[in-house]
Amino acid sequence: MTTNASTHTGRRLGEREFIIFIAMVSAMSALAIDTLLPAFSAMREAFNLPEDSTDLSLTITLFFVGSGIGNLVYGPLADSVGRKKILMGSMVLYAMASLMATLSLTLGMLYISRFIWGFAAAGPRTASQAIVRDYYSGDAMARVMTLVMTVFFWAPVAGPPLGKGLVALGSWRYVMAFSVVTAMAIVLWSLRLEETLKPEHRRALTFQTTLDGFRSVTSHPVTLGYTLATTFSAGAFFSFLGSSELIFDDVFDQEHWFVPYFSIMAAGMGLVALLNHRALHWFRARSLAMGAGVLQMAGAGSMLGLALANGGSPPFVLWITIFSLTNACLVAFFPLGQSLALEPMGEMAGTASAVLGFTMALFGAGLAALIDRAVDGTVTPVGIGYLAYGTAAMICQLFAVRHCHHEHIPASMKA
């Protein structure tokens, strides 16, 4: 693999251990959500909530809100004080927030702890992506990111059974306490990782330099193009997460198939990411990203065509199959798009990762909401949304590729 020797100072971790370490760090956010879901029933009883109460869903929303805000904070910090300090410091805060949630006696205390927990979880994500960019560049970085994504998508498969087992073992508090243990394990493991950002490449942490950093990231055509392409793709994928249950229940009357389908899809997405990694040994990341985008558009067009030809309620098995394959293309694109967006950033990878994460979380969720709210007993809005976002993502990709051969580094990004 090709490494980027301009920023890293060496590492104690071997390549395989390094990839496993980054994958586990990246999976922390997913586990903090997926292990909690099976505990909701016990938590409703503990907090004297009705069985059909949706109050606990706010623990997920606040986690995402905290994470979105945290991205913008940790990115500039990672470019200023170094990646390792941000990784370890945020993981300690992660453990403290988990402990606070474990000991929560009121719903308000639980809400506050989940917001802090989400804010803390943004640190490992931002720092780990910047660390990968420090060590790798080009297709090598894309290969590492696809392996990381493999673990990330398999986390939803392991998370619910793990959470259910912890609840059965003791109580819902065991689920929270588990995150305290895993976070501290990551902190100890981080001691084996050396700082990857050289002192001479660090940026002063002032309001003006931070503002200049965000401006430099958002004005670089390649980074901007792939960030927007990833955001539009995230809009479609987040809609899959938000509207799948409604599609199975309200449109097709197949509610009993939803849980098995979602588990199979999560495992399948991990397999897609793994196959993507293998494909990068023969094809360039830009070529694979373009191919995934074209296939996603073709799948979305087929989804829409089937919906329009059948009054919004096409044959269940056929439409779900195409829907699943289209989502597989989105999964294939994500690590490629993120890697290509970070490629030109160098020592500003922390800020770039923050912008990427914030944009995907905020605008991706907003785009998904447009589709979710339009689902009204038919899958036609899903087909329209997927095709519109896929087309927009392809335009952004083409914009980025056009500038790939004329890349420039803004003066504010130079060491």
C-alpha positions as CSV (number, residue, x, y, z in Angstrom):
1,M,0.0,0.0,0.0
2,T,1.1,3.5,-0.7
3,T,1.6,5.6,2.4
4,N,1.7,9.3,2.8
5,A,5.0,9.9,4.5
6,S,4.6,13.7,4.8
7,T,2.7,13.6,8.0
8,H,3.1,10.5,10.0
9,T,5.9,9.9,12.6
10,G,5.7,6.1,12.7
11,R,3.5,3.7,14.5
12,R,3.9,0.7,16.8
13,L,0.8,-1.0,15.5
14,G,1.2,-3.5,12.6
15,E,-0.9,-2.9,9.6
16,R,-3.5,-5.5,10.5
17,E,-3.7,-4.4,14.1
18,F,-4.0,-0.8,12.9
19,I,-6.9,-1.5,10.6
20,I,-8.7,-3.5,13.4
21,F,-8.1,-0.7,15.8
22,I,-9.5,2.0,13.5
23,A,-12.5,-0.3,12.7
24,M,-13.3,-0.8,16.3
25,V,-13.0,3.0,17.0
26,S,-15.3,3.7,14.1
27,A,-17.8,1.1,15.3
28,M,-18.2,2.7,18.8
29,S,-20.9,5.1,17.6
30,A,-22.9,2.3,16.0
31,L,-22.7,0.1,19.1
32,A,-23.8,3.0,21.3
33,I,-27.0,3.1,19.4
34,D,-27.6,-0.5,18.3
35,T,-27.0,-2.1,21.7
36,L,-29.5,0.3,23.3
37,L,-32.5,-0.5,21.2
38,P,-33.3,-3.9,22.8
39,A,-33.1,-2.2,26.2
40,F,-36.0,0.2,25.5
41,S,-38.7,-2.1,27.0
42,A,-36.8,-2.4,30.3
43,M,-36.0,1.3,30.3
44,R,-39.7,2.2,29.9
45,E,-40.5,0.1,32.9
46,A,-37.7,1.6,34.9
47,F,-38.7,5.2,34.1
48,N,-42.5,4.4,34.5
49,L,-43.3,5.1,30.9
50,P,-46.2,3.6,29.0
51,E,-45.5,0.5,26.9
52,D,-46.2,2.4,23.7
53,S,-44.2,5.5,24.8
54,T,-41.8,7.0,22.2
55,D,-40.0,9.2,24.7
56,L,-36.9,7.0,24.6
57,S,-36.4,7.7,20.9
58,L,-35.1,11.1,22.0
59,T,-32.0,9.3,23.4
60,I,-31.1,8.4,19.8
61,T,-32.0,11.8,18.4
62,L,-29.9,13.7,21.0
63,F,-27.0,11.3,20.4
64,F,-27.0,12.3,16.7
65,V,-27.4,16.0,17.5
66,G,-24.4,15.9,19.9
67,S,-22.4,14.0,17.3
68,G,-23.2,16.6,14.6
69,I,-22.0,19.5,16.8
70,G,-19.0,17.5,18.0
71,N,-17.7,17.1,14.4
72,L,-17.2,20.8,14.0
73,V,-15.4,21.0,17.3
74,Y,-13.1,18.1,17.1
75,G,-12.0,18.7,13.4
76,P,-10.0,21.9,14.0
77,L,-8.8,20.6,17.4
78,A,-7.3,17.4,15.7
79,D,-5.5,19.7,13.2
80,S,-4.1,21.8,16.0
81,V,-3.2,19.6,19.0
82,G,-2.8,16.3,17.1
83,R,-4.9,13.2,16.4
84,K,-4.0,11.1,19.4
85,K,-4.9,13.6,22.0
86,I,-8.3,14.1,20.5
87,L,-8.9,10.4,20.1
88,M,-7.9,9.6,23.7
89,G,-9.6,12.6,25.2
90,S,-12.9,12.1,23.5
91,M,-12.9,8.4,24.4
92,V,-12.5,9.3,28.1
93,L,-15.4,11.7,27.7
94,Y,-17.3,8.9,25.9
95,A,-16.7,6.7,28.9
96,M,-17.8,9.4,31.4
97,A,-21.0,10.0,29.5
98,S,-21.7,6.3,29.4
99,L,-21.2,6.1,33.1
100,M,-23.5,9.1,33.6
101,A,-26.1,7.3,31.5
102,T,-25.6,4.1,33.5
103,L,-26.3,5.9,36.8
104,S,-29.2,8.0,35.5
105,L,-32.1,8.2,37.9
106,T,-34.3,10.5,35.8
107,L,-35.2,10.7,32.1
108,G,-33.7,14.2,32.0
109,M,-30.4,13.0,33.3
110,L,-30.4,10.3,30.7
111,Y,-31.1,12.8,27.9
112,I,-28.3,15.0,28.9
113,S,-25.9,12.1,29.1
114,R,-26.9,10.8,25.7
115,F,-26.2,14.3,24.2
116,I,-22.8,14.4,25.8
117,W,-22.2,10.8,24.7
118,G,-23.0,11.7,21.1
119,F,-20.7,14.8,21.3
120,A,-17.9,12.6,22.6
121,A,-18.5,9.9,19.9
122,A,-17.7,12.5,17.2
123,G,-14.1,12.7,18.4
124,P,-13.0,9.1,17.7
125,R,-14.7,9.3,14.3
126,T,-13.0,12.5,13.2
127,A,-9.6,11.6,14.6
128,S,-9.6,8.1,13.2
129,Q,-10.4,9.3,9.7
130,A,-7.7,11.9,9.9
131,I,-5.2,9.2,11.2
132,V,-6.0,7.0,8.2
133,R,-5.5,10.0,5.9
134,D,-2.1,10.6,7.6
135,Y,-0.9,7.1,6.9
136,Y,-2.5,6.4,3.5
137,S,-3.4,8.2,0.3
138,G,-5.1,7.4,-2.9
139,D,-6.5,3.9,-3.5
140,A,-4.6,2.6,-0.5
141,M,-6.7,4.8,1.8
142,A,-9.9,3.7,0.0
143,R,-8.9,0.0,0.7
144,V,-8.5,0.7,4.4
145,M,-11.8,2.7,4.6
146,T,-13.7,-0.2,2.9
147,L,-12.4,-2.6,5.6
148,V,-13.4,-0.1,8.3
149,M,-16.8,0.2,6.7
150,T,-17.2,-3.6,6.7
151,V,-16.9,-3.7,10.5
152,F,-19.2,-0.6,10.7
153,F,-22.0,-2.3,8.9
154,W,-21.7,-5.6,10.8
155,A,-22.0,-3.7,14.1
156,P,-25.8,-3.4,13.6
157,V,-25.9,-7.2,13.4
158,A,-24.0,-7.8,16.6
159,G,-25.4,-4.8,18.5
160,P,-29.0,-5.8,19.2
161,P,-28.2,-9.4,20.3
162,L,-25.4,-8.1,22.5
163,G,-27.7,-5.5,24.0
164,K,-30.5,-8.1,24.5
165,G,-28.0,-10.4,26.2
166,L,-26.8,-7.7,28.6
167,V,-30.3,-6.8,29.6
168,A,-31.1,-10.5,30.2
169,L,-27.8,-10.8,32.2
170,G,-28.7,-7.9,34.6
171,S,-30.6,-4.8,33.5
172,W,-30.6,-2.0,30.9
173,R,-27.8,-0.4,32.9
174,Y,-25.5,-3.2,31.9
175,V,-25.8,-2.0,28.3
176,M,-24.6,1.5,29.3
177,A,-21.8,0.1,31.5
178,F,-20.6,-2.1,28.6
179,S,-19.7,1.1,26.7
180,V,-17.7,2.4,29.7
181,V,-15.6,-0.8,29.6
182,T,-15.1,-0.7,25.8
183,A,-14.3,3.0,25.8
184,M,-11.5,2.5,28.4
185,A,-10.2,-0.5,26.5
186,I,-9.9,1.8,23.4
187,V,-8.0,4.4,25.5
188,L,-5.5,1.8,26.7
189,W,-5.1,0.4,23.1
190,S,-4.5,4.0,21.9
191,L,-1.3,4.1,23.9
192,R,0.3,1.9,21.3
193,L,-0.5,4.4,18.6
194,E,2.0,7.2,18.0
195,E,0.9,10.7,17.0
196,T,0.5,10.9,13.2
197,L,0.5,14.7,12.8
198,K,4.0,16.3,12.9
199,P,4.3,19.5,15.0
200,E,5.4,21.5,12.0
201,H,2.1,20.6,10.2
202,R,-0.2,21.7,13.0
203,R,-2.4,24.7,12.6
204,A,-2.9,27.5,15.2
205,L,-6.2,27.3,16.9
206,T,-7.8,30.7,16.6
207,F,-11.2,31.7,15.3
208,Q,-9.7,33.1,12.1
209,T,-7.6,30.0,11.3
210,T,-10.5,27.7,12.0
211,L,-12.7,29.8,9.7
212,D,-10.0,29.8,7.1
213,G,-9.7,26.0,7.5
214,F,-13.4,25.4,6.9
215,R,-13.3,27.8,3.9
216,S,-10.3,26.0,2.4
217,V,-12.0,22.6,2.7
218,T,-15.3,23.8,1.2
219,S,-13.7,25.7,-1.6
220,H,-11.5,22.8,-2.8
221,P,-13.4,21.5,-5.9
222,V,-12.4,17.8,-5.5
223,T,-13.2,17.7,-1.7
224,L,-16.4,19.7,-2.3
225,G,-17.6,17.5,-5.1
226,Y,-17.1,14.2,-3.3
227,T,-18.5,15.6,-0.1
228,L,-21.7,16.7,-1.8
229,A,-21.9,13.4,-3.7
230,T,-21.6,11.5,-0.4
231,T,-24.2,13.8,1.2
232,F,-26.8,13.1,-1.5
233,S,-26.1,9.4,-1.3
234,A,-26.5,9.6,2.5
235,G,-29.9,11.3,2.0
236,A,-31.1,8.2,0.1
237,F,-29.5,5.8,2.5
238,F,-30.8,7.5,5.6
239,S,-34.3,7.3,4.0
240,F,-33.8,3.6,3.7
241,L,-33.2,3.5,7.5
242,G,-36.1,5.7,8.3
243,S,-38.8,4.5,5.9
244,S,-38.1,0.7,5.5
245,E,-40.4,-0.3,8.3
246,L,-43.2,1.8,6.9
247,I,-42.6,0.4,3.4
248,F,-42.9,-3.2,4.7
249,D,-45.9,-2.5,6.9
250,D,-48.0,0.2,5.1
251,V,-47.2,-0.4,1.5
252,F,-46.7,-4.1,1.2
253,D,-48.4,-5.4,4.4
254,Q,-45.3,-7.6,5.1
255,E,-44.4,-6.3,8.6
256,H,-43.3,-9.7,9.8
257,W,-40.5,-9.7,7.3
258,F,-38.9,-6.4,8.3
259,V,-36.7,-7.6,11.2
260,P,-35.2,-10.6,9.3
261,Y,-34.8,-8.4,6.2
262,F,-33.0,-5.6,8.1
263,S,-30.6,-8.1,9.8
264,I,-29.8,-9.8,6.4
265,M,-29.3,-6.4,4.8
266,A,-26.9,-5.3,7.5
267,A,-24.8,-8.4,7.0
268,G,-25.0,-8.0,3.3
269,M,-23.8,-4.4,3.5
270,G,-20.7,-5.6,5.4
271,L,-20.1,-8.2,2.6
272,V,-20.5,-5.5,0.0
273,A,-17.9,-3.3,1.7
274,L,-15.6,-6.3,1.9
275,L,-16.0,-7.1,-1.8
276,N,-15.4,-3.4,-2.5
277,H,-12.1,-3.8,-0.7
278,R,-11.1,-6.7,-3.0
279,A,-12.1,-4.8,-6.1
280,L,-9.8,-1.9,-5.2
281,H,-6.8,-4.3,-5.9
282,W,-7.8,-4.2,-9.6
283,F,-9.6,-0.9,-10.1
284,R,-9.0,2.7,-9.1
285,A,-11.2,4.3,-6.4
286,R,-12.5,7.0,-8.7
287,S,-13.6,4.4,-11.3
288,L,-15.4,2.2,-8.7
289,A,-17.1,5.3,-7.2
290,M,-18.3,6.3,-10.7
291,G,-19.5,2.7,-11.4
292,A,-21.4,2.6,-8.1
293,G,-23.0,5.9,-8.9
294,V,-24.2,4.7,-12.3
295,L,-25.6,1.5,-10.9
296,Q,-27.4,3.4,-8.2
297,M,-29.1,5.6,-10.8
298,A,-30.0,2.5,-12.8
299,G,-31.5,0.8,-9.8
300,A,-33.4,4.0,-8.8
301,G,-34.8,4.3,-12.3
302,S,-36.0,0.7,-12.2
303,M,-37.6,1.3,-8.8
304,L,-39.4,4.3,-10.0
305,G,-40.5,2.6,-13.3
306,L,-41.9,-0.4,-11.4
307,A,-43.8,1.9,-9.0
308,L,-45.3,4.0,-11.7
309,A,-46.3,1.0,-13.8
310,N,-48.1,-0.6,-10.8
311,G,-49.9,2.3,-9.2
312,G,-47.2,2.8,-6.5
313,S,-47.5,-0.8,-5.2
314,P,-45.2,-3.0,-7.4
315,P,-44.6,-6.7,-6.8
316,F,-43.1,-7.0,-3.3
317,V,-40.2,-9.4,-4.0
318,L,-39.1,-7.8,-7.2
319,W,-39.2,-4.2,-5.9
320,I,-37.5,-5.1,-2.6
321,T,-34.7,-6.9,-4.5
322,I,-34.0,-3.9,-6.7
323,F,-34.3,-1.7,-3.6
324,S,-31.7,-3.8,-1.8
325,L,-29.3,-3.8,-4.7
326,T,-29.6,-0.1,-5.1
327,N,-28.7,0.3,-1.4
328,A,-25.8,-2.0,-1.9
329,C,-24.4,0.5,-4.5
330,L,-24.8,3.3,-1.9
331,V,-22.8,1.2,0.6
332,A,-20.1,0.6,-2.0
333,F,-19.8,4.3,-2.7
334,F,-19.6,5.7,0.9
335,P,-16.0,4.7,1.8
336,L,-14.8,5.6,-1.7
337,G,-16.5,9.0,-1.7
338,Q,-15.2,9.8,1.8
339,S,-11.6,8.7,0.9
340,L,-11.6,10.7,-2.3
341,A,-13.0,13.8,-0.4
342,L,-10.2,13.6,2.1
343,E,-7.5,12.8,-0.5
344,P,-6.4,16.5,-1.2
345,M,-6.5,17.6,2.4
346,G,-3.2,16.4,3.9
347,E,-2.7,17.9,7.3
348,M,-6.1,19.4,7.2
349,A,-7.8,16.0,7.3
350,G,-9.3,16.7,10.7
351,T,-11.1,19.7,9.5
352,A,-12.1,18.0,6.3
353,S,-13.4,15.0,8.2
354,A,-15.4,17.3,10.4
355,V,-17.0,19.1,7.5
356,L,-17.8,15.7,5.8
357,G,-19.3,14.2,8.9
358,F,-21.3,17.4,9.7
359,T,-22.6,17.7,6.2
360,M,-23.6,14.1,5.9
361,A,-25.4,14.1,9.3
362,L,-27.2,17.4,8.9
363,F,-28.1,17.7,5.3
364,G,-28.2,14.0,4.7
365,A,-30.9,13.7,7.4
366,G,-32.8,16.6,5.9
367,L,-32.8,15.1,2.5
368,A,-33.9,11.7,3.9
369,A,-36.8,13.5,5.7
370,L,-38.2,14.8,2.4
371,I,-38.5,11.2,1.2
372,D,-39.8,9.8,4.5
373,R,-42.6,12.3,4.8
374,A,-43.7,11.7,1.3
375,V,-44.3,8.0,1.7
376,D,-48.1,7.7,1.7
377,G,-49.0,4.2,1.0
378,T,-46.9,3.9,-2.2
379,V,-43.2,3.5,-2.9
380,T,-43.3,6.1,-5.7
381,P,-41.7,8.9,-3.5
382,V,-38.9,6.5,-2.7
383,G,-38.1,5.9,-6.4
384,I,-38.3,9.6,-7.1
385,G,-36.1,10.5,-4.2
386,Y,-33.5,7.9,-5.0
387,L,-33.3,8.9,-8.6
388,A,-33.1,12.6,-7.8
389,Y,-30.4,12.2,-5.2
390,G,-28.5,9.7,-7.3
391,T,-28.5,12.1,-10.3
392,A,-27.4,15.0,-8.1
393,A,-24.6,12.8,-6.6
394,M,-23.4,11.8,-10.1
395,I,-23.3,15.5,-11.2
396,C,-21.2,16.2,-8.1
397,Q,-18.9,13.3,-8.9
398,L,-18.4,14.5,-12.4
399,F,-17.6,18.0,-11.1
400,A,-14.9,16.5,-8.8
401,V,-13.4,14.2,-11.4
402,R,-13.2,17.2,-13.8
403,H,-10.9,18.9,-11.3
404,C,-8.9,15.9,-10.3
405,H,-6.3,16.5,-13.0
406,H,-6.1,20.2,-12.0
407,E,-5.9,19.9,-8.2
408,H,-4.7,22.9,-6.3
409,I,-3.9,23.4,-2.7
410,P,-5.1,26.7,-1.3
411,A,-2.4,28.8,0.3
412,S,-4.0,28.5,3.7
413,M,-3.6,24.7,3.6
414,K,0.2,24.8,3.0
415,A,2.5,24.0,5.9
